[in-house]
Amino acid sequence: MRKALRTILLFAAAFLMAFAALTSLTIAVPHLREDMLEINVRPTLLGAVMMGLHFGTFAMFGFTALVIVAAIQSLRGLAAYRMPLLLVAFTYVAFGIFAFVSSGNHHTLAYVLIGVFILGATAIRDAH
């Protein structure tokens, strides 16, 4: 039962993470680029901002891959490395809190939820 719950939490977190990364890739980044072009942002600034946004999207996919691998390991009954998962979890929780406080947008709390799912999964120990 513990392994099943851990696996479910990791897959749920990975699903939400993939959704956020895909939304960034297909909606947020292109929309922001169009807006910056419309207001005639300097090309060098546009390039720098877009590079940062693309890096963030790549990082989101990288974090997602890490959690998917851990979910698959859990599904197979293998132990996942907890420290990388904890780092990802704390990153998502911290970013979600920061984003909510700075924007007031309740959608940013989904990042906190992702982090809580991963923290929950890492808290589940194997029965010995």
For each residue, the residues with C-beta under 8 A, 3 or more apart:
1: 4 5
2: 5 6 124 125 126 127
3: 6 7 74 77 124 126
4: 1 7 8
5: 1 2 8 9 121 124
6: 2 3 9 10 74 121 124
7: 3 4 10 11 71 74 75
8: 4 5 11 12
9: 5 6 12 13 117 118 120 121 124
10: 6 7 13 14 67 68 70 71 74 80 117 118 121
11: 7 8 14 15 68 71
12: 8 9 15 16 117
13: 9 10 16 17 67 114 117 118 121
14: 10 11 17 18 64 67 68 71
15: 11 12 18 19
16: 12 13 19 20 110 113 114 117
17: 13 14 20 21 60 63 64 67 92 114
18: 14 15 21 22 61 64 68
19: 15 16 22 23
20: 16 17 23 24 60 110 111 114
21: 17 18 24 25 57 60 61 64
22: 18 19 25 26
23: 19 20 26 27 28
24: 20 21 27 28 29 53 56 57 60
25: 21 22 28 29 57
26: 22 23 30
27: 23 24 30 31
28: 23 24 25 31 32 53
29: 24 25 32 33 50 53 54 57
30: 26 27 33 34
31: 27 28 34 35
32: 28 29 35 36 49 53
33: 29 30 36 37 46 50
34: 30 31 37 38
35: 31 32 38 39
36: 32 33 39 41 46 49
37: 33 34 40 41 46
38: 34 35
39: 35 36
40: 37
41: 36 37 45 46 49
42: 45 46
43: 46 47
44: 47 48
45: 41 42 48 49
46: 33 36 37 41 42 43 49 50
47: 43 44 50 51
48: 44 45 51 52
49: 32 36 41 45 46 52 53
50: 29 33 46 47 53 54
51: 47 48 54 55
52: 48 49 55 56
53: 24 28 29 32 49 50 56 57
54: 29 50 51 57 58
55: 51 52 58 59
56: 24 52 53 59 60
57: 21 24 25 29 53 54 60 61
58: 54 55 61 62
59: 55 56 62 63
60: 17 20 21 24 56 57 63 64
61: 18 21 57 58 64 65
62: 58 59 65 66
63: 17 59 60 66 67 88 91 92
64: 14 17 18 21 60 61 67 68
65: 61 62 68 69
66: 62 63 69 70 84 85 88
67: 10 13 14 17 63 64 70 71 85 88 118
68: 10 11 14 18 64 65 71 72
69: 65 66 72 73 80
70: 10 66 67 73 74 80 81 84 85 121
71: 7 10 11 14 67 68 74 75
72: 68 69 75 76
73: 69 70 76 78 79 80
74: 3 6 7 10 70 71 77 78 80 121
75: 7 71 72
76: 72 73
77: 3 74
78: 73 74
79: 73 126
80: 10 69 70 73 74 85 122
81: 70 84 85
82: 85 86 122
83: 86 87
84: 66 70 81 87 88
85: 66 67 70 80 81 82 88 89 118 121 122
86: 82 83 89 90 118 119 122
87: 83 84 90 91
88: 63 66 67 84 85 91 92 115 118
89: 85 86 92 93 114 115 116 118 119 122
90: 86 87 93 94 115 119
91: 63 87 88 94 95 115
92: 17 63 88 89 95 96 111 112 114 115 118
93: 89 90 96 97 111 112 115 116 119
94: 90 91 97 98 115
95: 91 92 98 99 111
96: 92 93 99 100 108 109 110 111 112 113 114 115
97: 93 94 100 101 112
98: 94 95 101 102
99: 95 96 102 103 105 108 111
100: 96 97 103 104 105 106 108 109 112
101: 97 98 104
102: 98 99
103: 99 100 108
104: 100 101
105: 99 100 108
106: 100 109
107: 110
108: 96 99 100 103 105 111 112
109: 96 100 106 112 113
110: 16 20 96 107 113 114
111: 20 92 93 95 96 99 108 114 115
112: 92 93 96 97 100 108 109 115 116
113: 16 96 109 110 116 117
114: 13 16 17 20 89 92 96 110 111 117 118
115: 88 89 90 91 92 93 94 96 111 112 118 119
116: 89 93 112 113 119 120
117: 9 10 12 13 16 113 114 120 121
118: 9 10 13 67 85 86 88 89 92 114 115 121 122
119: 86 89 90 93 115 116 122 123
120: 9 116 117 123 124
121: 5 6 9 10 13 70 74 85 117 118 124
122: 80 82 85 86 89 118 119
123: 119 120
124: 2 3 5 6 9 120 121
125: 2
126: 2 3 79
127: 2
128:
